[in-house]
Amino acid sequence: MSILRVAFVLVTLGGGACAFTPQRGESLEAINSGSFISIAHAVAFDHGCAADHVRVIRTEESLMAEPRAVDMDVCGVVRRYKSIGGTWLDVTSLYPAATLPQPLPPM
């Protein structure tokens, strides 16, 4: 259900979105640009964590300067999301824990 919701929000908001890369440690709730509008709320919903506690650790940008992968600190737990066909999916379980970054220091 949440994947469909994410897809709808991305299609609705993504049309006029401009490229933007958040800074390390920045709360996704505070970002008001592009696909980060929807990913913050989707991640917060998926993991039961307030959107202001979902913070960027690092992003991987595509050739079009839109992020295609984001590592986030979600209430102290690292989660990796990738944009696949315009939909953000949690792919954390596909990677060995050693390949993921460390969580950010507490807020």
TISE-13361 format. One record per residue: residue number from 1; residue in one letter; x, y, z of N, C-alpha, C, O in turn. Coordinates in nm, 3 decimals. Atoms other than C-alpha are relative to their C-alpha. Layout:
BEGIN
<pt num="NUM" residu="A" n_x="X" n_y="Y" n_z="Z" ca_x="X" ca_y="Y" ca_z="Z" c_x="X" c_y="Y" c_z="Z" o_x="X" o_y="Y" o_z="Z"/>
...
This chain:
BEGIN
<pt num="1" residu="M" n_x="0.082" n_y="-0.119" n_z="0.000" ca_x="0.000" ca_y="0.000" ca_z="0.000" c_x="0.086" c_y="0.125" c_z="0.000" o_x="0.057" o_y="0.219" o_z="-0.074"/>
<pt num="2" residu="S" n_x="-0.081" n_y="-0.122" n_z="-0.008" ca_x="0.273" ca_y="0.251" ca_z="0.088" c_x="0.076" c_y="0.025" c_z="-0.130" o_x="0.103" o_y="0.140" o_z="-0.164"/>
<pt num="3" residu="I" n_x="-0.069" n_y="-0.019" n_z="0.128" ca_x="0.453" ca_y="0.190" ca_z="-0.244" c_x="-0.091" c_y="0.072" c_z="-0.098" o_x="-0.047" o_y="0.160" o_z="-0.172"/>
<pt num="4" residu="L" n_x="0.095" n_y="-0.070" n_z="0.088" ca_x="0.139" ca_y="0.295" ca_z="-0.431" c_x="-0.015" c_y="0.145" c_z="0.041" o_x="-0.024" o_y="0.233" o_z="-0.044"/>
<pt num="5" residu="R" n_x="0.012" n_y="-0.136" n_z="-0.049" ca_x="0.110" ca_y="0.602" ca_z="-0.211" c_x="0.122" c_y="0.082" c_z="-0.041" o_x="0.109" o_y="0.196" o_z="-0.085"/>
<pt num="6" residu="V" n_x="-0.123" n_y="-0.069" n_z="0.040" ca_x="0.474" ca_y="0.694" ca_z="-0.278" c_x="-0.004" c_y="0.030" c_z="-0.150" o_x="0.032" o_y="0.140" o_z="-0.191"/>
<pt num="7" residu="A" n_x="0.006" n_y="-0.021" n_z="0.145" ca_x="0.422" ca_y="0.649" ca_z="-0.653" c_x="-0.095" c_y="0.113" c_z="-0.035" o_x="-0.065" o_y="0.196" o_z="-0.120"/>
<pt num="8" residu="F" n_x="0.097" n_y="-0.106" n_z="0.027" ca_x="0.113" ca_y="0.871" ca_z="-0.648" c_x="0.058" c_y="0.137" c_z="0.034" o_x="0.045" o_y="0.231" o_z="-0.043"/>
<pt num="9" residu="V" n_x="-0.057" n_y="-0.128" n_z="-0.043" ca_x="0.290" ca_y="1.147" ca_z="-0.455" c_x="0.113" c_y="0.042" c_z="-0.093" o_x="0.124" o_y="0.159" o_z="-0.128"/>
<pt num="10" residu="L" n_x="-0.108" n_y="-0.033" n_z="0.092" ca_x="0.595" ca_y="1.128" ca_z="-0.681" c_x="-0.051" c_y="0.049" c_z="-0.134" o_x="0.002" o_y="0.144" o_z="-0.191"/>
<pt num="11" residu="V" n_x="0.058" n_y="-0.043" n_z="0.127" ca_x="0.383" ca_y="1.155" ca_z="-0.993" c_x="-0.066" c_y="0.136" c_z="0.015" o_x="-0.053" o_y="0.221" o_z="-0.073"/>
<pt num="12" residu="T" n_x="0.070" n_y="-0.126" n_z="-0.022" ca_x="0.176" ca_y="1.437" ca_z="-0.845" c_x="0.096" c_y="0.116" c_z="0.019" o_x="0.076" o_y="0.223" o_z="-0.039"/>
<pt num="13" residu="L" n_x="-0.091" n_y="-0.110" n_z="-0.033" ca_x="0.466" ca_y="1.644" ca_z="-0.713" c_x="0.123" c_y="0.005" c_z="-0.089" o_x="0.184" o_y="0.111" o_z="-0.103"/>
<pt num="14" residu="G" n_x="-0.126" n_y="0.008" n_z="0.072" ca_x="0.751" ca_y="1.530" ca_z="-0.934" c_x="0.004" c_y="0.071" c_z="-0.133" o_x="0.112" o_y="0.099" o_z="-0.184"/>
<pt num="15" residu="G" n_x="0.004" n_y="-0.059" n_z="0.132" ca_x="0.636" ca_y="1.692" ca_z="-1.256" c_x="0.080" c_y="0.128" c_z="-0.010" o_x="0.154" o_y="0.147" o_z="-0.107"/>
<pt num="16" residu="G" n_x="-0.070" n_y="-0.127" n_z="0.007" ca_x="0.773" ca_y="2.038" ca_z="-1.175" c_x="0.118" c_y="0.006" c_z="0.093" o_x="0.168" o_y="0.115" o_z="0.122"/>
<pt num="17" residu="A" n_x="-0.108" n_y="0.000" n_z="-0.098" ca_x="1.046" ca_y="1.931" ca_z="-0.937" c_x="0.133" c_y="0.035" c_z="-0.065" o_x="0.162" o_y="-0.007" o_z="-0.177"/>
<pt num="18" residu="C" n_x="-0.134" n_y="-0.031" n_z="0.049" ca_x="1.391" ca_y="2.072" ca_z="-0.979" c_x="0.101" c_y="-0.082" c_z="0.078" o_x="0.071" o_y="-0.131" o_z="0.187"/>
<pt num="19" residu="A" n_x="-0.105" n_y="0.079" n_z="-0.065" ca_x="1.714" ca_y="1.898" ca_z="-0.889" c_x="0.046" c_y="0.069" c_z="0.126" o_x="0.066" o_y="0.191" o_z="0.129"/>
<pt num="20" residu="F" n_x="-0.043" n_y="-0.053" n_z="-0.128" ca_x="1.820" ca_y="1.942" ca_z="-0.529" c_x="0.062" c_y="-0.113" c_z="0.079" o_x="0.007" o_y="-0.222" o_z="0.086"/>
<pt num="21" residu="T" n_x="-0.065" n_y="0.100" n_z="-0.083" ca_x="2.061" ca_y="1.755" ca_z="-0.306" c_x="0.008" c_y="0.052" c_z="0.142" o_x="0.069" o_y="0.155" o_z="0.167"/>
<pt num="22" residu="P" n_x="-0.005" n_y="-0.045" n_z="-0.139" ca_x="2.012" ca_y="1.781" ca_z="0.069" c_x="0.139" c_y="-0.019" c_z="0.060" o_x="0.219" o_y="-0.098" o_z="0.010"/>
<pt num="23" residu="Q" n_x="-0.128" n_y="0.009" n_z="-0.070" ca_x="2.306" ca_y="1.824" ca_z="0.305" c_x="-0.004" c_y="-0.114" c_z="0.102" o_x="-0.110" o_y="-0.149" o_z="0.152"/>
<pt num="24" residu="R" n_x="-0.012" n_y="0.107" n_z="-0.100" ca_x="2.430" ca_y="1.547" ca_z="0.536" c_x="-0.056" c_y="0.049" c_z="0.134" o_x="-0.021" o_y="0.157" o_z="0.181"/>
<pt num="25" residu="G" n_x="0.057" n_y="-0.031" n_z="-0.130" ca_x="2.231" ca_y="1.546" ca_z="0.860" c_x="-0.128" c_y="0.083" c_z="-0.007" o_x="-0.193" o_y="0.104" o_z="0.095"/>
<pt num="26" residu="E" n_x="0.120" n_y="-0.082" n_z="0.016" ca_x="1.948" ca_y="1.757" ca_z="0.718" c_x="-0.125" c_y="-0.087" c_z="0.012" o_x="-0.131" o_y="-0.196" o_z="-0.045"/>
<pt num="27" residu="S" n_x="0.126" n_y="0.070" n_z="-0.015" ca_x="1.599" ca_y="1.649" ca_z="0.818" c_x="-0.076" c_y="0.006" c_z="-0.131" o_x="-0.086" o_y="0.112" o_z="-0.193"/>
<pt num="28" residu="L" n_x="0.075" n_y="0.000" n_z="0.124" ca_x="1.393" ca_y="1.542" ca_z="0.520" c_x="-0.130" c_y="0.078" c_z="0.013" o_x="-0.182" o_y="0.126" o_z="-0.088"/>
<pt num="29" residu="E" n_x="0.122" n_y="-0.079" n_z="-0.017" ca_x="1.089" ca_y="1.713" ca_z="0.670" c_x="0.024" c_y="0.146" c_z="-0.033" o_x="-0.066" o_y="0.215" o_z="-0.082"/>
<pt num="30" residu="A" n_x="-0.033" n_y="-0.140" n_z="0.024" ca_x="1.267" ca_y="2.048" ca_z="0.638" c_x="0.024" c_y="0.028" c_z="-0.148" o_x="0.024" o_y="0.144" o_z="-0.189"/>
<pt num="31" residu="I" n_x="-0.028" n_y="-0.019" n_z="0.143" ca_x="1.340" ca_y="1.991" ca_z="0.268" c_x="-0.131" c_y="0.015" c_z="-0.074" o_x="-0.223" o_y="-0.066" o_z="-0.057"/>
<pt num="32" residu="N" n_x="0.124" n_y="-0.027" n_z="0.073" ca_x="1.077" ca_y="2.134" ca_z="0.038" c_x="0.031" c_y="0.005" c_z="-0.149" o_x="0.005" o_y="0.106" o_z="-0.215"/>
<pt num="33" residu="S" n_x="-0.039" n_y="0.000" n_z="0.140" ca_x="1.202" ca_y="2.029" ca_z="-0.304" c_x="-0.004" c_y="-0.140" c_z="-0.058" o_x="0.035" o_y="-0.236" o_z="0.007"/>
<pt num="34" residu="G" n_x="-0.007" n_y="0.124" n_z="0.076" ca_x="1.158" ca_y="1.754" ca_z="-0.560" c_x="-0.058" c_y="-0.120" c_z="0.070" o_x="-0.155" o_y="-0.108" o_z="0.145"/>
<pt num="35" residu="S" n_x="0.053" n_y="0.125" n_z="-0.053" ca_x="1.105" ca_y="1.393" ca_z="-0.462" c_x="0.022" c_y="-0.014" c_z="0.149" o_x="-0.036" o_y="-0.104" o_z="0.211"/>
<pt num="36" residu="F" n_x="-0.021" n_y="0.009" n_z="-0.145" ca_x="1.230" ca_y="1.456" ca_z="-0.108" c_x="-0.124" c_y="0.038" c_z="0.078" o_x="-0.135" o_y="0.004" o_z="0.196"/>
<pt num="37" residu="I" n_x="0.125" n_y="-0.031" n_z="-0.067" ca_x="0.887" ca_y="1.596" ca_z="-0.025" c_x="-0.072" c_y="-0.129" c_z="0.034" o_x="-0.120" o_y="-0.145" o_z="0.147"/>
<pt num="38" residu="S" n_x="0.076" n_y="0.123" n_z="-0.020" ca_x="0.730" ca_y="1.255" ca_z="-0.065" c_x="0.079" c_y="-0.107" c_z="0.075" o_x="0.020" o_y="-0.183" o_z="0.153"/>
<pt num="39" residu="I" n_x="-0.075" n_y="0.108" n_z="-0.063" ca_x="1.013" ca_y="1.032" ca_z="0.052" c_x="0.003" c_y="0.015" c_z="0.152" o_x="-0.003" o_y="-0.085" o_z="0.223"/>
<pt num="40" residu="A" n_x="-0.002" n_y="-0.020" n_z="-0.145" ca_x="1.025" ca_y="1.189" ca_z="0.399" c_x="-0.124" c_y="-0.056" c_z="0.065" o_x="-0.115" o_y="-0.125" o_z="0.167"/>
<pt num="41" residu="H" n_x="0.126" n_y="0.047" n_z="-0.059" ca_x="0.661" ca_y="1.114" ca_z="0.466" c_x="-0.019" c_y="-0.150" c_z="-0.020" o_x="-0.074" o_y="-0.217" o_z="0.068"/>
<pt num="42" residu="A" n_x="0.010" n_y="0.144" n_z="0.024" ca_x="0.677" ca_y="0.767" ca_z="0.309" c_x="0.087" c_y="-0.077" c_z="0.098" o_x="0.044" o_y="-0.177" o_z="0.154"/>
<pt num="43" residu="V" n_x="-0.092" n_y="0.067" n_z="-0.092" ca_x="0.980" ca_y="0.669" ca_z="0.518" c_x="-0.052" c_y="0.010" c_z="0.142" o_x="-0.048" o_y="-0.088" o_z="0.217"/>
<pt num="44" residu="A" n_x="0.056" n_y="-0.019" n_z="-0.135" ca_x="0.823" ca_y="0.814" ca_z="0.833" c_x="-0.116" c_y="-0.097" c_z="0.022" o_x="-0.126" o_y="-0.159" o_z="0.128"/>
<pt num="45" residu="F" n_x="0.113" n_y="0.091" n_z="-0.010" ca_x="0.508" ca_y="0.612" ca_z="0.767" c_x="0.046" c_y="-0.145" c_z="0.005" o_x="0.001" o_y="-0.222" o_z="0.090"/>
<pt num="46" residu="D" n_x="-0.046" n_y="0.139" n_z="0.008" ca_x="0.689" ca_y="0.290" ca_z="0.674" c_x="0.067" c_y="-0.047" c_z="0.128" o_x="0.055" o_y="-0.164" o_z="0.166"/>
<pt num="47" residu="H" n_x="-0.080" n_y="0.040" n_z="-0.115" ca_x="0.907" ca_y="0.293" ca_z="0.985" c_x="-0.050" c_y="0.055" c_z="0.133" o_x="0.015" o_y="0.036" o_z="0.236"/>
<pt num="48" residu="G" n_x="0.056" n_y="-0.052" n_z="-0.125" ca_x="0.686" ca_y="0.468" ca_z="1.244" c_x="0.092" c_y="0.100" c_z="0.067" o_x="0.105" o_y="0.100" o_z="0.189"/>
<pt num="49" residu="C" n_x="-0.096" n_y="-0.098" n_z="-0.050" ca_x="0.936" ca_y="0.752" ca_z="1.282" c_x="-0.044" c_y="0.137" c_z="-0.050" o_x="-0.073" o_y="0.153" o_z="-0.169"/>
<pt num="50" residu="A" n_x="0.042" n_y="-0.135" n_z="0.041" ca_x="0.845" ca_y="1.124" ca_z="1.278" c_x="0.090" c_y="0.051" c_z="-0.112" o_x="0.211" o_y="0.029" o_z="-0.111"/>
<pt num="51" residu="A" n_x="-0.075" n_y="-0.047" n_z="0.117" ca_x="0.950" ca_y="1.290" ca_z="0.951" c_x="0.116" c_y="0.091" c_z="0.038" o_x="0.216" o_y="0.095" o_z="-0.035"/>
<pt num="52" residu="D" n_x="-0.111" n_y="-0.087" n_z="-0.039" ca_x="1.167" ca_y="1.539" ca_z="1.139" c_x="0.116" c_y="-0.078" c_z="0.060" o_x="0.221" o_y="-0.020" o_z="0.089"/>
<pt num="53" residu="H" n_x="-0.109" n_y="0.086" n_z="-0.047" ca_x="1.375" ca_y="1.243" ca_z="1.266" c_x="0.055" c_y="-0.089" c_z="-0.113" o_x="0.132" o_y="-0.181" o_z="-0.087"/>
<pt num="54" residu="V" n_x="-0.055" n_y="0.068" n_z="0.118" ca_x="1.446" ca_y="1.115" ca_z="0.912" c_x="0.103" c_y="0.095" c_z="-0.058" o_x="0.068" o_y="0.200" o_z="-0.114"/>
<pt num="55" residu="R" n_x="-0.108" n_y="-0.090" n_z="0.043" ca_x="1.786" ca_y="1.264" ca_z="0.823" c_x="0.087" c_y="-0.065" c_z="-0.107" o_x="0.109" o_y="-0.186" o_z="-0.107"/>
<pt num="56" residu="V" n_x="-0.084" n_y="0.045" n_z="0.110" ca_x="2.004" ca_y="1.235" ca_z="0.516" c_x="0.140" c_y="-0.033" c_z="0.050" o_x="0.201" o_y="0.045" o_z="0.124"/>
<pt num="57" residu="I" n_x="-0.141" n_y="0.034" n_z="-0.025" ca_x="2.335" ca_y="1.052" ca_z="0.552" c_x="0.079" c_y="0.028" c_z="-0.127" o_x="0.181" o_y="0.097" o_z="-0.123"/>
<pt num="58" residu="R" n_x="-0.065" n_y="-0.027" n_z="0.128" ca_x="2.431" ca_y="1.053" ca_z="0.184" c_x="-0.098" c_y="-0.029" c_z="-0.113" o_x="-0.195" o_y="-0.102" o_z="-0.096"/>
<pt num="59" residu="T" n_x="0.082" n_y="0.024" n_z="0.117" ca_x="2.279" ca_y="1.060" ca_z="-0.162" c_x="0.090" c_y="-0.042" c_z="-0.116" o_x="0.208" o_y="-0.006" o_z="-0.121"/>
<pt num="60" residu="E" n_x="-0.070" n_y="0.037" n_z="0.123" ca_x="2.382" ca_y="0.907" ca_z="-0.493" c_x="-0.081" c_y="0.060" c_z="-0.113" o_x="-0.200" o_y="0.030" o_z="-0.130"/>
<pt num="61" residu="E" n_x="0.073" n_y="-0.069" n_z="0.105" ca_x="2.291" ca_y="1.122" ca_z="-0.789" c_x="0.018" c_y="-0.069" c_z="-0.134" o_x="0.122" o_y="-0.130" o_z="-0.162"/>
<pt num="62" residu="S" n_x="-0.005" n_y="0.054" n_z="0.135" ca_x="2.211" ca_y="1.011" ca_z="-1.139" c_x="0.059" c_y="0.105" c_z="-0.093" o_x="0.096" o_y="0.214" o_z="-0.050"/>
<pt num="63" residu="L" n_x="-0.053" n_y="-0.095" n_z="0.098" ca_x="2.332" ca_y="1.178" ca_z="-1.457" c_x="-0.090" c_y="0.123" c_z="-0.015" o_x="-0.043" o_y="0.227" o_z="-0.061"/>
<pt num="64" residu="M" n_x="0.093" n_y="-0.112" n_z="0.013" ca_x="2.023" ca_y="1.402" ca_z="-1.447" c_x="-0.004" c_y="0.084" c_z="0.128" o_x="-0.089" o_y="0.172" o_z="0.140"/>
<pt num="65" residu="A" n_x="-0.015" n_y="-0.073" n_z="-0.125" ca_x="2.123" ca_y="1.535" ca_z="-1.100" c_x="-0.114" c_y="-0.024" c_z="0.098" o_x="-0.117" o_y="0.039" o_z="0.204"/>
<pt num="66" residu="E" n_x="0.102" n_y="0.039" n_z="-0.097" ca_x="1.814" ca_y="1.386" ca_z="-0.936" c_x="0.055" c_y="-0.120" c_z="0.076" o_x="0.114" o_y="-0.209" o_z="0.016"/>
<pt num="67" residu="P" n_x="-0.051" n_y="0.114" n_z="-0.076" ca_x="1.900" ca_y="1.149" ca_z="-0.653" c_x="-0.064" c_y="-0.130" c_z="-0.044" o_x="-0.183" o_y="-0.136" o_z="-0.074"/>
<pt num="68" residu="R" n_x="0.055" n_y="0.131" n_z="0.033" ca_x="1.863" ca_y="0.783" ca_z="-0.735" c_x="0.013" c_y="-0.096" c_z="0.117" o_x="-0.047" o_y="-0.204" o_z="0.117"/>
<pt num="69" residu="A" n_x="-0.011" n_y="0.079" n_z="-0.122" ca_x="1.964" ca_y="0.647" ca_z="-0.394" c_x="0.026" c_y="0.094" c_z="0.116" o_x="0.094" o_y="0.196" o_z="0.102"/>
<pt num="70" residu="V" n_x="-0.016" n_y="-0.082" n_z="-0.120" ca_x="1.951" ca_y="0.788" ca_z="-0.043" c_x="0.021" c_y="-0.093" c_z="0.119" o_x="-0.059" o_y="-0.185" o_z="0.141"/>
<pt num="71" residu="D" n_x="-0.019" n_y="0.067" n_z="-0.128" ca_x="2.097" ca_y="0.652" ca_z="0.281" c_x="-0.049" c_y="0.098" c_z="0.105" o_x="-0.008" o_y="0.214" o_z="0.107"/>
<pt num="72" residu="M" n_x="0.060" n_y="-0.087" n_z="-0.101" ca_x="1.901" ca_y="0.789" ca_z="0.576" c_x="0.014" c_y="-0.059" c_z="0.138" o_x="0.017" o_y="-0.180" o_z="0.157"/>
<pt num="73" residu="D" n_x="0.009" n_y="0.037" n_z="-0.140" ca_x="1.913" ca_y="0.782" ca_z="0.951" c_x="-0.148" c_y="0.015" c_z="0.036" o_x="-0.201" o_y="0.126" o_z="0.040"/>
<pt num="74" residu="V" n_x="0.143" n_y="0.001" n_z="-0.031" ca_x="1.557" ca_y="0.685" ca_z="1.044" c_x="-0.014" c_y="-0.036" c_z="0.147" o_x="-0.014" o_y="-0.153" o_z="0.184"/>
<pt num="75" residu="C" n_x="0.009" n_y="0.020" n_z="-0.146" ca_x="1.522" ca_y="0.732" ca_z="1.421" c_x="0.115" c_y="-0.087" c_z="0.051" o_x="0.094" o_y="-0.175" o_z="0.135"/>
<pt num="76" residu="G" n_x="-0.119" n_y="0.070" n_z="-0.047" ca_x="1.877" ca_y="0.601" ca_z="1.469" c_x="0.035" c_y="-0.128" c_z="-0.073" o_x="0.134" o_y="-0.193" o_z="-0.039"/>
<pt num="77" residu="V" n_x="-0.025" n_y="0.121" n_z="0.078" ca_x="1.859" ca_y="0.315" ca_z="1.217" c_x="0.025" c_y="0.041" c_z="-0.146" o_x="-0.050" o_y="0.122" o_z="-0.201"/>
<pt num="78" residu="V" n_x="-0.032" n_y="-0.033" n_z="0.139" ca_x="2.021" ca_y="0.334" ca_z="0.872" c_x="-0.091" c_y="-0.078" c_z="-0.094" o_x="-0.105" o_y="-0.200" o_z="-0.081"/>
<pt num="79" residu="R" n_x="0.083" n_y="0.060" n_z="0.103" ca_x="1.785" ca_y="0.269" ca_z="0.580" c_x="0.048" c_y="0.051" c_z="-0.136" o_x="0.085" o_y="0.168" o_z="-0.148"/>
<pt num="80" residu="R" n_x="-0.038" n_y="-0.040" n_z="0.136" ca_x="1.871" ca_y="0.274" ca_z="0.208" c_x="-0.124" c_y="-0.009" c_z="-0.089" o_x="-0.189" o_y="-0.113" o_z="-0.096"/>
<pt num="81" residu="Y" n_x="0.111" n_y="-0.005" n_z="0.096" ca_x="1.607" ca_y="0.380" ca_z="-0.045" c_x="0.058" c_y="0.029" c_z="-0.138" o_x="0.151" o_y="0.107" o_z="-0.152"/>
<pt num="82" residu="K" n_x="-0.040" n_y="-0.025" n_z="0.139" ca_x="1.648" ca_y="0.369" ca_z="-0.423" c_x="-0.124" c_y="0.035" c_z="-0.081" o_x="-0.234" o_y="-0.016" o_z="-0.057"/>
<pt num="83" residu="S" n_x="0.106" n_y="-0.036" n_z="0.092" ca_x="1.439" ca_y="0.528" ca_z="-0.691" c_x="0.004" c_y="-0.098" c_z="-0.117" o_x="0.101" o_y="-0.101" o_z="-0.193"/>
<pt num="84" residu="I" n_x="0.009" n_y="0.100" n_z="0.106" ca_x="1.330" ca_y="0.252" ca_z="-0.926" c_x="-0.126" c_y="0.030" c_z="-0.080" o_x="-0.238" o_y="0.013" o_z="-0.032"/>
<pt num="85" residu="G" n_x="0.114" n_y="-0.036" n_z="0.084" ca_x="1.111" ca_y="0.362" ca_z="-1.212" c_x="-0.081" c_y="0.115" c_z="0.058" o_x="-0.202" o_y="0.123" o_z="0.036"/>
<pt num="86" residu="G" n_x="0.068" n_y="-0.114" n_z="-0.057" ca_x="1.028" ca_y="0.682" ca_z="-1.023" c_x="-0.066" c_y="-0.026" c_z="0.134" o_x="-0.126" o_y="0.064" o_z="0.192"/>
<pt num="87" residu="T" n_x="0.057" n_y="0.034" n_z="-0.130" ca_x="0.915" ca_y="0.500" ca_z="-0.708" c_x="0.112" c_y="-0.030" c_z="0.098" o_x="0.204" o_y="-0.106" o_z="0.066"/>
<pt num="88" residu="W" n_x="-0.100" n_y="0.023" n_z="-0.102" ca_x="1.122" ca_y="0.505" ca_z="-0.389" c_x="-0.030" c_y="-0.130" c_z="0.073" o_x="-0.139" o_y="-0.147" o_z="0.128"/>
<pt num="89" residu="L" n_x="0.016" n_y="0.129" n_z="-0.067" ca_x="1.175" ca_y="0.155" ca_z="-0.247" c_x="0.109" c_y="-0.019" c_z="0.104" o_x="0.224" o_y="0.020" o_z="0.084"/>
<pt num="90" residu="D" n_x="-0.096" n_y="0.033" n_z="-0.106" ca_x="1.343" ca_y="0.043" ca_z="0.076" c_x="0.075" c_y="-0.125" c_z="-0.044" o_x="0.016" o_y="-0.232" o_z="-0.054"/>
<pt num="91" residu="V" n_x="-0.082" n_y="0.112" n_z="0.047" ca_x="1.630" ca_y="-0.179" ca_z="-0.040" c_x="0.107" c_y="-0.037" c_z="0.102" o_x="0.204" o_y="-0.106" o_z="0.069"/>
<pt num="92" residu="T" n_x="-0.100" n_y="0.022" n_z="-0.104" ca_x="1.821" ca_y="-0.194" ca_z="0.289" c_x="0.038" c_y="-0.147" c_z="0.014" o_x="0.156" o_y="-0.180" o_z="0.028"/>
<pt num="93" residu="S" n_x="-0.026" n_y="0.143" n_z="-0.022" ca_x="1.787" ca_y="-0.572" ca_z="0.322" c_x="0.081" c_y="-0.064" c_z="-0.111" o_x="0.129" o_y="-0.176" o_z="-0.095"/>
<pt num="94" residu="L" n_x="-0.078" n_y="0.055" n_z="0.111" ca_x="1.964" ca_y="-0.622" ca_z="-0.013" c_x="0.150" c_y="0.022" c_z="0.015" o_x="0.229" o_y="-0.029" o_z="-0.065"/>
<pt num="95" residu="Y" n_x="-0.141" n_y="-0.034" n_z="-0.019" ca_x="2.295" ca_y="-0.491" ca_z="0.123" c_x="0.051" c_y="-0.054" c_z="0.132" o_x="-0.020" o_y="-0.051" o_z="0.232"/>
<pt num="96" residu="P" n_x="-0.060" n_y="0.042" n_z="-0.128" ca_x="2.530" ca_y="-0.638" ca_z="0.385" c_x="0.014" c_y="0.122" c_z="0.092" o_x="0.043" o_y="0.233" o_z="0.046"/>
<pt num="97" residu="A" n_x="-0.007" n_y="-0.111" n_z="-0.097" ca_x="2.530" ca_y="-0.427" ca_z="0.701" c_x="0.133" c_y="0.075" c_z="-0.008" o_x="0.136" o_y="0.197" o_z="0.013"/>
<pt num="98" residu="A" n_x="-0.132" n_y="-0.065" n_z="0.007" ca_x="2.903" ca_y="-0.357" ca_z="0.654" c_x="0.010" c_y="0.102" c_z="-0.113" o_x="0.098" o_y="0.189" o_z="-0.109"/>
<pt num="99" residu="T" n_x="-0.006" n_y="-0.094" n_z="0.112" ca_x="2.832" ca_y="-0.169" ca_z="0.329" c_x="-0.082" c_y="0.127" c_z="0.025" o_x="-0.071" o_y="0.224" o_z="-0.050"/>
<pt num="100" residu="L" n_x="0.082" n_y="-0.117" n_z="-0.033" ca_x="2.588" ca_y="0.074" ca_z="0.492" c_x="0.078" c_y="0.096" c_z="0.089" o_x="0.164" o_y="0.052" o_z="0.167"/>
<pt num="101" residu="P" n_x="-0.070" n_y="-0.096" n_z="-0.086" ca_x="2.708" ca_y="0.395" ca_z="0.657" c_x="-0.048" c_y="-0.012" c_z="0.145" o_x="-0.150" o_y="-0.075" o_z="0.173"/>
<pt num="102" residu="Q" n_x="0.039" n_y="-0.003" n_z="-0.140" ca_x="2.694" ca_y="0.448" ca_z="1.032" c_x="-0.113" c_y="0.100" c_z="0.019" o_x="-0.121" o_y="0.198" o_z="-0.055"/>
<pt num="103" residu="P" n_x="0.103" n_y="-0.100" n_z="-0.028" ca_x="2.390" ca_y="0.626" ca_z="1.180" c_x="0.062" c_y="0.132" c_z="0.043" o_x="0.177" o_y="0.135" o_z="0.087"/>
<pt num="104" residu="L" n_x="-0.048" n_y="-0.131" n_z="-0.043" ca_x="2.425" ca_y="0.996" ca_z="1.254" c_x="-0.007" c_y="0.010" c_z="0.151" o_x="-0.081" o_y="-0.064" o_z="0.215"/>
<pt num="105" residu="P" n_x="0.009" n_y="-0.021" n_z="-0.145" ca_x="2.486" ca_y="1.119" ca_z="1.609" c_x="-0.143" c_y="0.045" c_z="0.034" o_x="-0.209" o_y="0.107" o_z="-0.049"/>
<pt num="106" residu="P" n_x="0.136" n_y="-0.040" n_z="-0.039" ca_x="2.160" ca_y="1.173" ca_z="1.803" c_x="-0.020" c_y="0.150" c_z="-0.014" o_x="0.074" o_y="0.229" o_z="-0.001"/>
<pt num="107" residu="M" n_x="0.035" n_y="-0.141" n_z="0.018" ca_x="1.983" ca_y="1.502" ca_z="1.745" c_x="0.002" c_y="0.074" c_z="0.133" o_x="-0.024" o_y="0.194" o_z="0.137"/>
